[in-house]
Amino acid sequence: MAASAPPAAAAAAAQPLRPAAPPPLRAPGRPALASRSTALERPWRHARPAGAPAGQRGRGAAAAAAAAPGGAQPQPDAGLEAFKALIGTRRFTCTQCGKCCTGDGEVWVSDAEAARIAAHLNLALPRFLAAHTRGYSKLTGWHMLRSDPDSETRDCTFLRPDNTCAIHAVRPLQCSTYPWWPELMAEQEWQWERENICEGFDHADAPPTDLDEAARQLRLATVQETHKLLAYKPSKRQQQQQAQQQAQQQQQQQAQQAGLDTGSSSGGAADWQQRLTQLEQLLGDD
């Protein structure tokens, strides 16, 4: 008699098939947590000017209140509470070190951001893309900023010698939301970034964090990262692996179902009694 699946296995087999998730979009220079003690490559690069004051990154709660009609206090955004909890007591200030804009890493710009930067530079979009970005076939609608070809430290193409940004007014969202990125909200990631990349993390001179503004930045960065994941197109090899996994799951489901529907006739009454007991367990029949 074919063996029937236990209740847990049958329940698992009944779950709908889900496509395999794409691999995390991590820069080639960003090592795994276990290997970061000896790796100091820059995980991401930013076109954000190192000297930009916090007020230029967005309006805080006080500015929003002042802009409200009649001076009325705006209603709190309940959707920010979860992001505030992630930020906690973290603080940040820019020391103009420029490290966030140099080294191996990635800065992604969407189609809309690319068009906005091109207009700011008074360049036709095709010319801007050819001169300052490189395509990535697995991410539809996204472009990666190039490094400065004359820089030994692989500086961002828009980083000036004084560590300011040539396109600060229209810099990519990835740059403007730093350091409030979802990946940096993990304590291990935050500590690694502070020790190896940016001295401004939890700096002694950092002012108290505007939690409302930081939470908005974190929410924007999270939405953008989700958009990138949705735009991800798996390679042919990954598609083949996914198809194989789905085929194996279907075969397992069919085998488990066959174990309930058919059995060997050589077992006699004992086999049927065993199968009846198993069916009662699956159906919850006392």
Buried (B, 14 or more C-beta within 10 A) or exposed (E): BEEBBEEEEBEBBEEEEEEEEBEEBEBEBBBEEEEBEEEEBBBBBBBBBBBBEBEEBBBBBEEBEEEEEEEEEEEEBEEBEEBBEBBEEBBBBBBEBBBBBBBBBBBBBBEEBBBBBBEBBEBEEEEBBEEBBEEBEBBEEBBBBBBBEEEEBBBBBBBBEEBBBBBBEBBBBBBBBBBBBBBBBEEEBBBBBBEBBBEBBBBEEBEEBBBBBBBBBBBBBBEBBEBBEEBBEBEEEBEEEBEEBBEEBEEBBEEBBEBBEEBEEEEEEEBEEBBEEBEEBBEEEE
